[in-house]
Amino acid sequence: MIAFTTAFSQARIIMPDQSQITSDPDSLNLLPQQSQQPSQSSSINHLVHDHGAMADSLQALARMTLWRIDARTGNRIPAESDTLIHNYQHTTLPDGQSVAMGFLGPLGAPMYSKIFSEREETQTFLFNNAYSSYLKDPEKMLFVNTRVPYSRLTYHRAGPKQTREERLDARLTFNFGKKLNVGLDADMINARGFYASQSVKHNSFSLYGNYLSDRFESHAFMTLGSVKNFENGGITDELFITDPDAVQQRFTSQDIPTKFTKTWNTVGNNRFFLSGRYNLGYTEIEGDTIESKEHFIPVASIGFSSQFTQQYRRFLSYDTAYVNVDGQQMHRIDQFYSQRNYAGAVDDSIHYTSFKNSVTLGLREGFKEWVKFGLAAFLEYDLRKYSLRDSLGTGYYTYNENAVTLGGQLNKQQGDNLLFNLRADLGVLGVNLGEFRAMGDVETGFDFFGKRTTLTMDGYVKNLRPKYLQDHYYSKYFKWDRDFGDIRRVYVGGKLHIPFTNTTLSAGVENVQNLIYFDKDKNIQQEGENIQVLTARVEQKIHLGIFNWDNEVVYQTSSNEDAIPLPELSAYSNMYLKTKIVNELTFQFGVDAHYHTKYFAPGYEPALLQFYNQQDREIGNYPISTVYANFHLKQTRFFVMFYNVATKVIKPQDYFTMPGYPVNPFGLKLGLSVNLHN
């Protein structure tokens, strides 16, 4: 939640004529300082921390503007492209999503953050939670305005042919004149898996576009995506990892026995989004009578958005060879579950659709000097439909529900001394009646000897209705009909950035009541008592010549470890040399590691596609580390990395992020990314 609210604290509404990409010196989208428009407020520069410009080939890149959109209000929020020069290799790993991650091993497989404040709200379609980092929706989509066609091609892979893990990510976008942009994204993951029955395949294709004029703004987005994740249920004996010499035979990671074979989860996500906004305002004449120019000043806006979502999930197994367990004949996969709600092979599927429409009224900030804030209000209607197995075993049934939400936003995003963003929504009709969220953040700062020191405070109060699938679910191995109460969450936190020492301090505390979770027996439960979670984070970067040492440490404590288990201490450390070889080639060589203290890390249940709070195996006290070399030449990035190198020097080996699921073994990974402006 800290990540979400911090992103809002940095929200800046951008105008169509903005041409800045970023001033981050470690981004391929760098622009020279003199290319910034004079009309831009300094708050835009604060968003990207005003590192200044670099006098190298990166300055020749074409001008681009990138932003994300608030799907409800239509506001555009400036964003930076994923074109970092240094630490590029880190972004290609599941580990790179956070200081501490839990994941199954392969790229594209289910994962979650072990930092509680980084976890998103539970999605209406529960089965998306495990893949949320890979799925695209309108608010994650990067929209573009570019003066020349832009394309990016990224490819990285690891392992030999039998276990190869590879990802191809491509983007092509171009403008038709100044107002219309169209783009295409493709993201494909094919991980065969370093362990048996663990391959992952993602396919995601997105078509997007935007039209921006003084009076009318429109955004469109379509994505077709699917995930097929072969499930092995985890390895049967962790001794193969922790003490391979005890096995007394030669084996590869593919030879380690697993619980399941011929079993997989398939998840589909298709999204279609369209928004439009008509600006009301007046025309102002600038300049003298000879060279006068009309300039449109937006005052207010009327907008709409429409979003149609199709999602499905299927859990299927052909692991149906009969085995005898305690005198009872059953399918091989059945032996791992005590409850079997229907006969025959497991085949559980569920379909979900959502048709969401909203209308918005907005007042622009700053159209007059005395208008110091922006204001927006929206009304949203969401029609949802579920189709899933019925408990009678006769087939499938459908369930429809609707939700009406009223909300608004008040923000001040211009100026230097005080910025704020307040947002609230209330369920007024349907299944979310009584649900509400009130979120806010305030940012202030001051210049000290030319350095910008910033302080941000953020918080929220939420009363969340349980999702339909949290109350009702039926499958072969799990079923429940519950009537859970509302989840109540209260959070307050802050962040301080000190530029002189390159230090960032942040802390927050959250109180959660009526938390819904899966217990050690994989049953869905609700904890009625209040749970307090305290999080404190320190980010420290040290720079001495070509030597750099970046560190991030997170401390967490939970008042109820059975409901919210957390590692007390998590850390990421990255020590590297960074310099230029000749004028064009940037070189970075280093070693990094992710580490957290031991705790009962949540386990993974394939039949539910959920994480549960197991109490049998502690995970931690082992670094997941890499040795790498990064290179950048003009508009090309490439890296060489050795993954999980600690296994070569630390015994016993214990490279698990969750019980039964070791990360990929020691191996070589290569990556290449090319940006073209032509």
Secondary structure, DSSP 8 states (H G I E B T S, - for coil): -HHHHHHHHT-----TT----B--TTBTTB--GGGS-TTS-HHHHHHTTT-----SGGGGS--EEEEEE-TTT--EEE---S-BSTTGGGGGSGGGGSSSEEE-SSTTS-EEESSGGG-----SSGGGGGGTTT---TTT--EEEESS-EEEEEEEEES-GGG-EEEEEEEEEEEETTTEEEEEEEEEEEE--SSTT--EEEEEEEEEEEEE-SSEEEEEEEEEEEEEEE---SBS-THHHH-GGGG-S---GGGS-BS-SSEEEEEEEEEEEEEEEEEEEEEEEES-SSS-EEEEEEEEEEEEEEEEEEEEEEEEE----EEEETTEEEEGGGGG-S---SSSS-EEEEEEEEEEEEEEEEE-TTSSTT---EEEEEEEEEEEEEEEE-TTSS-EEEEEEEEEEEEEEEEE-SSSSEEEEEEEEEEEEETTTT-EEEEEEEEEEEEETTEEEEEEEEEEEEEE---HHHHEEE-SS-EEE-----EEEEEEEEEEEETTTTEEEEEEEEEEEEEEEE-TTS-EEEEEEEEEEEEEEEEEEEEETTEEEEEEEEEEEES-TTTS---SEEEEEEEEEEEEETTTEEEEEEEEEEEE--B---EEETTTTEEE---S--B-S--EEEEEEEEEETTEEEEEEEE-GGGGT-SS---EEETTEE---SEEEEEEEEEEE-
